[in-house]
Structure formats: structure tokens, C-alpha cells
Amino acid sequence: TVPHFISEPYRYDRTSPDMPQDFEASLCLPSTKALASASSNSSCSSYTEARHLAVVGIMFTAQTLLGVGGVPIQPFGISYIDDFSHNSNSPLYLGILFAVTMMGPGMAYGLGSLMLRLY
């Protein structure tokens, strides 16, 4: 949630797709067309771009920590369940672990699709 609170409020542009020159002029991105003027990025400040890079860095760090923290659960969790549970309960616990592992991303995609309907 840190990038949400440190970034500026999102301002969307109401330009129509029929006017691509107005749309390109409103973006704070480097222009790739040869005919575009150099002043199309005049509204972008280096402070805004540096702030965007800070948010991207935070997101990269968070995803890295999430990956490092989530990886050991599969190899070590299965070994732990197999070693420390009774032989008759081990398949049940492994089944629950795999079911939860499979249901998690599915529920996340479903919740994500519901949240994308909100502005």
C-alpha cells in the first residue's frame, strides 16, 4: 500500500481517441515519433519522473521480498508435513496444502476483476 499513499492522485485525461496529437501531448512519456515536437514533455517535471521511479523501486522490492518469502513454503512445507504428521494424516494435510495453493491465485484473479470495476 505504500506506493498508493506516496504517489500523487491519478489524473485521467478526457481526450478523445480521434485526436491522437492531444493525447500524446498530455502524456509524460518520451515521444518516439519523429514528427512530434520536443515541447510535448514540457509539462513533465524531473521531480514527477523521479517520484515515479521511486514507486517502481518500491514495487520491485516488494515483489522480490514476496517471492523470497513465498518460495520456501512448497519444498519445506511438504517436507515438514511429511516428517511431522502421522502417516495416515499426511495425505490429507498435503491435499489441503495443494488445494489452498491452487485456490489462492484463482480467488485473487476473481477479486481483482471485481476491484477493476471500481474507479
C-alpha positions in Angstrom: 0.0 0.0 0.0 3.0 2.3 0.3 3.0 3.3 -3.4 -0.7 4.2 -3.2 -0.1 6.7 -0.4 3.2 8.2 -1.6 2.2 8.7 -5.2 0.1 11.6 -6.4 -3.6 11.2 -7.1 -4.3 9.8 -10.6 -5.5 12.4 -13.1 -7.0 11.0 -16.2 -7.4 12.9 -19.4 -10.7 13.3 -21.2 -9.2 13.5 -24.7 -10.9 11.5 -27.4 -9.2 8.8 -29.3 -10.0 10.8 -32.5 -7.3 13.3 -31.6 -4.0 11.4 -31.0 -1.9 14.5 -31.0 -3.7 15.9 -28.0 -3.5 12.5 -26.3 0.2 12.2 -26.9 0.8 15.8 -25.7 -0.9 15.0 -22.4 1.4 12.1 -21.6 4.6 12.4 -19.6 6.5 9.9 -21.7 9.3 10.3 -24.2 8.0 10.7 -27.7 9.0 8.1 -30.2 7.6 9.7 -33.3 10.0 11.8 -35.4 7.2 14.4 -36.2 6.4 15.0 -32.5 7.6 18.3 -31.1 10.2 18.4 -28.3 7.8 20.5 -26.2 5.3 17.6 -25.7 7.1 16.7 -22.5 7.2 20.3 -21.2 4.5 19.6 -18.6 6.6 16.8 -17.1 9.0 17.7 -14.3 12.0 15.7 -13.3 10.5 15.6 -9.8 7.5 13.8 -11.1 9.6 11.3 -13.1 11.9 10.7 -10.0 8.8 10.1 -7.9 7.5 7.5 -10.4 10.9 5.8 -10.3 10.7 5.6 -6.5 7.3 4.0 -6.7 8.6 1.5 -9.3 11.6 0.7 -7.0 9.3 0.1 -4.0 7.1 -2.2 -6.1 10.2 -4.1 -7.3 11.5 -4.5 -3.8 8.1 -5.7 -2.5 7.7 -8.3 -5.3 11.2 -9.5 -4.6 10.5 -9.9 -0.9 7.2 -11.6 -1.7 9.0 -14.1 -3.9 11.7 -14.8 -1.4 9.2 -15.3 1.3 6.8 -17.4 -0.7 9.2 -19.9 -2.3 10.2 -21.9 0.8 6.6 -22.9 1.6 6.4 -25.5 -1.2 9.7 -27.5 -0.7 10.0 -27.1 3.0 6.3 -27.2 3.8 5.8 -30.5 2.1 8.8 -32.0 3.9 7.7 -30.6 7.2 4.2 -32.1 6.8 5.6 -35.4 5.7 8.1 -35.6 8.6 6.0 -34.4 11.5 2.5 -35.7 10.8 1.1 -39.2 11.3 1.3 -41.4 8.3 -2.5 -41.6 8.0 -2.9 -37.8 8.2 -0.1 -36.8 5.9 -2.0 -37.2 2.6 -4.9 -35.2 4.0 -2.7 -32.3 5.1 -0.8 -32.4 1.8 -4.1 -32.3 -0.1 -5.2 -29.3 1.9 -1.9 -27.5 1.2 -2.2 -28.1 -2.5 -5.9 -27.1 -2.6 -5.2 -23.9 -0.8 -2.2 -23.2 -3.1 -4.4 -23.7 -6.2 -7.4 -21.7 -4.8 -5.4 -18.7 -3.8 -4.5 -17.4 -7.3 -8.0 -18.1 -8.6 -9.6 -16.2 -5.8 -7.1 -13.4 -6.3 -8.0 -13.1 -10.0 -11.7 -13.1 -9.2 -11.2 -10.4 -6.6 -9.0 -8.4 -8.9 -11.7 -8.5 -11.6 -14.2 -7.2 -9.1 -11.9 -4.4 -7.9 -11.2 -3.3 -11.5 -14.8 -2.4 -11.9 -14.3 0.3 -9.2 -12.6 3.5 -10.2 
